[in-house]
Amino acid sequence: MPAKNGSQYIERINNNLPNVWLAGEQVKGAISEHKAFKGLMATQSNMYDMQLDDKWKAKMTYASPLTGDPVGLSFMQPRMKKDLAARREMMQAWAYTHHGFLGRAPDYMNTTLMAYSTAAGVLEEKTPQYASNLRRYYEYCRENDITLSHVYIQPKAGRLASLLGFLEHPAAARVTDKNKDGIIVRGAFLLDTQGASSDEILVYPVPHSSPDADDSPYAFAFAVPSNLPSIRFICRESFVGGESAYNYPLSSRFEEMDTLVIFEDVLVPWDRVFVCGDEEMACRLFDESSFHIHSCTQIMCKNIAKTEFLLGTIETMIDAAGLGSYGHVIDKVTEVIIALETLKALQLAAEKGASANRWGIMLPNRNPILATSAYFPTIYPRMIEIIQLLGASGLIMVPDEKDFETDISGPLNLYMKGIGLSAKENIQLSRLAWELSISAFGGRQTVYERFFFGNPTSVNNRLYHGYKGRETLKQRVQDFLFHS
Ligand SMILES: Cc1cc2nc3c(=O)[nH]c(=O)nc-3n(C[C@H](O)[C@H](O)[C@H](O)COP(=O)(O)OP(=O)(O)OC[C@H]3O[C@@H](n4cnc5c(N)ncnc54)[C@H](O)[C@@H]3O)c2cc1C
């Protein structure tokens, strides 16, 4: 199946039946009907529908290099600047459907897998079979529009070996055995966002160092269907407040479930193995794929849509409360405007400064793109703080939609209206601001933005260490001081 539509997406996920646990119970039946997943899947179904909608199809898909059939454009390997522009336009269109609240919209993983596939040549050096496995898997996902999730972080207990300098720790994820059919993997991985509602899972941990770096049990990368019986997904508490889009405008549509994934001696067939045993290859494939740079092109589209949504929300709040003439309010809105314009400028700079890498892949300029990955985690919490500072008690007193169906509606209509908004509209706006800034859904969004691309030190290190301009600038100042 090339690019799929929404009902094909829902049907496939419902038939997948992975082993999912939520609040002590196994999730049974159609996952798209379960209250924790329903809203998210409806949103993504609409996104997949766009792919085959005549109005959008040309923007959302491209001709498969294998068959000529339309396939999702976020799978496209960019070879020219116009490919980067086409990818951006496609991903921006999807981002506006969820206003940036889906961190793991399908284009995130499509882009990630595309990035890895471009560097399969690294694997040719020692293990050509793994190189062709990776290329074939990328084609398989592209040609069948596979909805993917991924994991690379382990729970803290699994990291103790590295943290405490042990050679081994029983909780560290590892390859426990190999046989003629494949490798056997045991361990746990954290925060597989959308893991329970995806077709497949890409597993690519940062390897612990091992005494035998050429045959390390901790160095591996592979992909498997998420419905293997030896894989279990354990969900966190659901943050869907309820089905009412009035009461819960965000969580009823955009709540992405995060899961802990347990692998209990999972057999990974050889043709799904991309790295096994070789620490150096695991690190090089990750680095040379430029995963962070390619993924950031998708993330920038999401972040621009999200910042625009926050700015629109803040402006509506200001109008409704009559705050627009205060200087400190204008200062705060200006902070958001500057953030938005900075993101858009970095997006442009990254694309304009793109150049081909050694695989012939057009790579956006790393400096602006990695700057945005370090910048957004610092400004997102501030924008949420601005909503709290402007919303104040209006974020707390948020009656329910049902209150308007009773005789309480009389006083509510009198006392709760805003400037230019009826009481019902004003409370609807407050409920949006409350979900953004106070609710469990909003809290998770903030933690997501702070951490999903790595802890702040790792993110900053990524930008700092490859920033070639540093030496030149140091030299310029030294020339100015010592040689002029
Ligand atoms: C909502 C959400 C969804 C996510 N979804 C996914 C997903 O789908 N797939 C996936 O693979 N991952 C996912 N992640 C995980 C994400 O990759 C990690 O959160 C991220 O890599 C940081 O790791 P950590 O959370 O273990 O924090 P840590 O890295 O352990 O950081 C915790 C604290 O320790 C500090 N710290 C740690 N190491 C250092 C150091 N070397 N130097 C200085 N300080 C340090 C950090 O600064 C931070 O304050 C998700 C995370 C979140 C929050």
The ligand as an SDF file (V2000), in Angstrom:
LIG
                    3D

 53 58  0  0  0  0  0  0  0  0999 V2000
    7.2890   13.5620   26.8460 C   0  0  0  0  0  0  0  0  0  0  0  0
    8.5130   12.8450   26.3260 C   0  0  0  0  0  0  0  0  0  0  0  0
    8.3980   11.9900   25.2290 C   0  0  0  0  0  0  0  0  0  0  0  0
    9.5320   11.2900   24.7640 C   0  0  0  0  0  0  0  0  0  0  0  0
    9.3890   10.4340   23.7000 N   0  0  0  0  0  0  0  0  0  0  0  0
   10.4370    9.6750   23.3310 C   0  0  0  0  0  0  0  0  0  0  0  0
   10.3240    8.6990   22.2780 C   0  0  0  0  0  0  0  0  0  0  0  0
    9.2810    8.5680   21.6410 O   0  0  0  0  0  0  0  0  0  0  0  0
   11.3790    7.9200   21.9900 N   0  0  0  0  0  0  0  0  0  0  0  0
   12.5590    8.0460   22.6790 C   0  0  0  0  0  0  0  0  0  0  0  0
   13.4940    7.3180   22.3750 O   0  0  0  0  0  0  0  0  0  0  0  0
   12.7140    8.9630   23.6530 N   0  0  0  0  0  0  0  0  0  0  0  0
   11.6820    9.7620   23.9950 C   0  0  0  0  0  0  0  0  0  0  0  0
   11.8420   10.6760   25.0000 N   0  0  0  0  0  0  0  0  0  0  0  0
   13.0410   10.5780   25.8350 C   0  0  0  0  0  0  0  0  0  0  0  0
   14.0490   11.6290   25.5540 C   0  0  0  0  0  0  0  0  0  0  0  0
   14.8670   11.1720   24.5390 O   0  0  0  0  0  0  0  0  0  0  0  0
   14.8100   11.8250   26.8510 C   0  0  0  0  0  0  0  0  0  0  0  0
   13.9410   12.4760   27.7590 O   0  0  0  0  0  0  0  0  0  0  0  0
   16.0540   12.6370   26.6730 C   0  0  0  0  0  0  0  0  0  0  0  0
   16.9860   11.9780   25.8870 O   0  0  0  0  0  0  0  0  0  0  0  0
   16.6860   12.9590   28.0280 C   0  0  0  0  0  0  0  0  0  0  0  0
   16.9070   11.7750   28.7570 O   0  0  0  0  0  0  0  0  0  0  0  0
   16.3090   11.6090   30.2020 P   0  0  0  0  0  0  0  0  0  0  0  0
   14.8790   11.9960   30.2000 O   0  0  0  0  0  0  0  0  0  0  0  0
   16.6160   10.2570   30.6670 O   0  0  0  0  0  0  0  0  0  0  0  0
   17.0520   12.6840   31.0900 O   0  0  0  0  0  0  0  0  0  0  0  0
   18.5760   12.7020   31.5200 P   0  0  0  0  0  0  0  0  0  0  0  0
   19.4650   12.7860   30.3360 O   0  0  0  0  0  0  0  0  0  0  0  0
   18.8660   11.5930   32.4560 O   0  0  0  0  0  0  0  0  0  0  0  0
   18.6030   14.0790   32.2810 O   0  0  0  0  0  0  0  0  0  0  0  0
   18.0450   14.2370   33.6030 C   0  0  0  0  0  0  0  0  0  0  0  0
   18.7820   15.3590   34.2890 C   0  0  0  0  0  0  0  0  0  0  0  0
   20.1490   15.0250   34.4560 O   0  0  0  0  0  0  0  0  0  0  0  0
   20.9770   15.9690   33.8040 C   0  0  0  0  0  0  0  0  0  0  0  0
   22.0580   15.2750   33.1030 N   0  0  0  0  0  0  0  0  0  0  0  0
   22.0340   14.0270   32.5710 C   0  0  0  0  0  0  0  0  0  0  0  0
   23.1960   13.7470   31.9720 N   0  0  0  0  0  0  0  0  0  0  0  0
   23.9560   14.8410   32.0990 C   0  0  0  0  0  0  0  0  0  0  0  0
   25.2780   15.1710   31.6690 C   0  0  0  0  0  0  0  0  0  0  0  0
   26.0290   14.3300   30.9830 N   0  0  0  0  0  0  0  0  0  0  0  0
   25.7520   16.3820   31.9650 N   0  0  0  0  0  0  0  0  0  0  0  0
   25.0040   17.2670   32.6700 C   0  0  0  0  0  0  0  0  0  0  0  0
   23.7520   17.0050   33.1120 N   0  0  0  0  0  0  0  0  0  0  0  0
   23.2370   15.8140   32.8230 C   0  0  0  0  0  0  0  0  0  0  0  0
   20.0740   16.6390   32.7750 C   0  0  0  0  0  0  0  0  0  0  0  0
   20.5090   17.9480   32.4160 O   0  0  0  0  0  0  0  0  0  0  0  0
   18.7460   16.6570   33.4880 C   0  0  0  0  0  0  0  0  0  0  0  0
   18.6760   17.7610   34.3400 O   0  0  0  0  0  0  0  0  0  0  0  0
   10.7560   11.4440   25.4290 C   0  0  0  0  0  0  0  0  0  0  0  0
   10.8690   12.3200   26.5040 C   0  0  0  0  0  0  0  0  0  0  0  0
    9.7800   13.0220   26.9600 C   0  0  0  0  0  0  0  0  0  0  0  0
    9.9480   13.9280   28.1440 C   0  0  0  0  0  0  0  0  0  0  0  0
  1  2  1  0
  2  3  1  0
  2 52  2  0
  3  4  2  0
  4  5  1  0
  4 50  1  0
  5  6  2  0
  6  7  1  0
  6 13  1  0
  7  8  2  0
  7  9  1  0
  9 10  1  0
 10 11  2  0
 10 12  1  0
 12 13  2  0
 13 14  1  0
 14 15  1  0
 14 50  1  0
 15 16  1  0
 16 17  1  0
 16 18  1  0
 18 19  1  0
 18 20  1  0
 20 21  1  0
 20 22  1  0
 22 23  1  0
 23 24  1  0
 24 25  2  0
 24 26  1  0
 24 27  1  0
 27 28  1  0
 28 29  2  0
 28 30  1  0
 28 31  1  0
 31 32  1  0
 32 33  1  0
 33 34  1  0
 33 48  1  0
 34 35  1  0
 35 36  1  0
 35 46  1  0
 36 37  1  0
 36 45  1  0
 37 38  2  0
 38 39  1  0
 39 40  1  0
 39 45  2  0
 40 41  1  0
 40 42  2  0
 42 43  1  0
 43 44  2  0
 44 45  1  0
 46 47  1  0
 46 48  1  0
 48 49  1  0
 50 51  2  0
 51 52  1  0
 52 53  1  0
M  END
$$$$
